[in-house]
Amino acid sequence: MTMRSFNRWVWAVAAGVVATGCTSTSLRVGGAPDASIKNCVTAAARELRVPAGSIVVDSGSTPRDGVYTINLKVGPQGRSAVCTTDENSAVLGVVYKRPE
């Protein structure tokens, strides 16, 4: 298997995990649209360099009209991260939270 085909396989599996996980109504957090949640998981996997399957949607909020904040648990340690999206579900940013 070439690296290119392996990467395609990994992305296909990750997309399937995201699609499967995000169809659950239990993932509806803080009023965020499903598209925002899916986009956050995808962006977090890319930005934080972890498999999408290791990201769990924890909670969310709508601090301003049209901006959604989605809290994530990343990796086996469950490290906290936060993702923000706009009213069109475009990801504005993904960062790890500082330990409290």
PLY file of the C-alpha trace (Angstrom):
ply
format ascii 1.0
element vertex 100
property float x
property float y
property float z
element edge 99
property int vertex1
property int vertex2
end_header
0.00 0.00 0.00
1.44 3.36 -0.98
1.44 6.29 1.38
-1.12 8.09 -0.80
-3.56 5.17 -0.75
-2.97 4.72 2.98
-3.79 8.40 3.57
-6.97 8.07 1.51
-7.94 5.01 3.53
-7.30 6.84 6.83
-9.36 9.86 5.72
-12.17 7.59 4.54
-12.26 5.80 7.90
-12.09 9.11 9.80
-14.92 10.56 7.71
-17.02 7.48 8.42
-16.38 7.79 12.15
-17.26 11.48 12.10
-20.40 10.88 10.03
-21.50 8.03 12.28
-20.79 9.90 15.50
-22.36 13.14 14.38
-25.68 11.65 13.35
-26.48 10.96 16.98
-28.92 13.43 18.52
-26.93 13.22 21.76
-24.22 15.29 20.05
-26.47 18.33 19.70
-24.74 20.66 22.12
-25.33 24.28 23.03
-27.71 24.78 20.14
-24.88 24.28 17.64
-25.98 22.98 14.24
-24.89 19.46 13.31
-22.69 20.92 10.55
-20.76 22.97 13.14
-20.14 19.87 15.23
-18.97 17.84 12.23
-16.72 20.66 11.04
-15.22 21.05 14.51
-14.35 17.38 14.79
-12.77 17.42 11.32
-10.83 20.63 12.00
-9.68 19.43 15.43
-8.38 16.19 13.95
-6.44 18.14 11.34
-5.19 20.99 13.55
-4.37 18.93 16.64
-3.01 16.03 14.55
-5.08 13.28 16.13
-7.48 10.72 14.62
-11.06 11.96 14.38
-12.16 8.85 16.27
-10.24 10.04 19.34
-12.28 13.26 19.61
-15.41 13.34 21.77
-17.88 16.22 21.73
-18.29 17.25 25.35
-20.54 20.32 25.55
-21.22 23.60 23.85
-22.64 27.06 24.13
-23.69 30.04 22.07
-21.86 32.98 23.65
-22.96 35.41 20.89
-25.61 35.28 18.21
-24.40 33.06 15.41
-21.14 31.99 17.09
-20.98 28.52 18.60
-18.40 27.23 21.06
-17.98 23.47 21.16
-15.93 21.81 23.90
-14.05 18.68 22.92
-12.16 15.92 24.72
-9.13 14.83 22.70
-7.16 11.62 22.81
-7.02 8.87 25.41
-6.22 11.39 28.16
-9.33 13.42 27.30
-7.40 16.67 26.96
-9.79 19.63 26.74
-10.00 21.65 23.54
-12.41 24.26 22.27
-13.66 24.93 18.75
-15.62 27.95 17.56
-17.76 28.24 14.44
-19.72 31.03 12.83
-23.41 31.05 11.81
-22.50 29.24 8.57
-20.74 26.41 10.47
-17.31 27.59 9.28
-14.64 26.84 11.87
-13.07 29.99 13.29
-10.50 28.22 15.44
-9.51 25.12 17.40
-7.21 25.27 20.43
-6.30 23.20 23.45
-7.52 24.69 26.72
-4.99 25.50 29.41
-5.11 23.06 32.32
-7.04 24.50 35.26
0 1
1 2
2 3
3 4
4 5
5 6
6 7
7 8
8 9
9 10
10 11
11 12
12 13
13 14
14 15
15 16
16 17
17 18
18 19
19 20
20 21
21 22
22 23
23 24
24 25
25 26
26 27
27 28
28 29
29 30
30 31
31 32
32 33
33 34
34 35
35 36
36 37
37 38
38 39
39 40
40 41
41 42
42 43
43 44
44 45
45 46
46 47
47 48
48 49
49 50
50 51
51 52
52 53
53 54
54 55
55 56
56 57
57 58
58 59
59 60
60 61
61 62
62 63
63 64
64 65
65 66
66 67
67 68
68 69
69 70
70 71
71 72
72 73
73 74
74 75
75 76
76 77
77 78
78 79
79 80
80 81
81 82
82 83
83 84
84 85
85 86
86 87
87 88
88 89
89 90
90 91
91 92
92 93
93 94
94 95
95 96
96 97
97 98
98 99
